[in-house]
Amino acid sequence: MRVSVDRDRCEGYGLCVEEASHLMHLDDDGELVLDRADVPPESSDAAEAAVRVCPVAALRVSA
């Protein structure tokens, strides 16, 4: 599983980070940084939750 972010859509709300802080964080400028684009199996639930909570649908997961 991989996580990707649409930088044009991302507004930096950080709700995704609350769900999956071990996979992503906001930098000092409020930009989302994916620490792990390749999601380990044990983190798939957190990655999917991060995608669900994004209010602007900027995140996607793929196989």
N, C-alpha and C positions, 0 to 999 in steps of 0.2 A: 504494500500500500504506500502511496505517495501523497503528500499534501502540497498543493500549489496555491499561490496567492495572486489575485488580479490586483496589481498595484494601482491601477486607475480607479478601482472601486473602493479599495481599503481607505477607511476614514480614521483608523487608529483608535477605535473605541476600547480595544483591549479585552473584550469579553472572551475572545478565543484564548487569550493568554491565561485567563482565570481557569479555563477548562483544561488547558494543556501547556502549562508553563515549562514543562520539561522538553517540549518540542518547538516552542516559539517564544519570542519576547518582543517588546517594543523598545527601540533604541532611544537615544536621548532626544531625537527629533520627532518621536512618535510614530516612526515607521516600523511596520511589522518585519521582523527578521525570523526566518525559519531556521532553527538550530538543527533540525533533523527533518529534511524533506522526505527521506525514506523512513517510514514509521515502522518500528518493531512491532511484532504481533501483540505483545502485551500492552501496547499503547494505542491500539486501534480504536478502542471505545472512546478514549480521550480525544483522539483526532476527529472522530465523527461528531462528538459533542461540540468541539470547537467550530466545526463547519456549521452545525445547526444553530448556534447562538449568534453567528455573525449577522448583524442587522442589515448589512448591505450585500450579503451573499458574495463576499470577496474570496472566500476559500472554497477549494474543491479537493476531494479525495479521489484517487484513481487506483486501480489495481496494479 
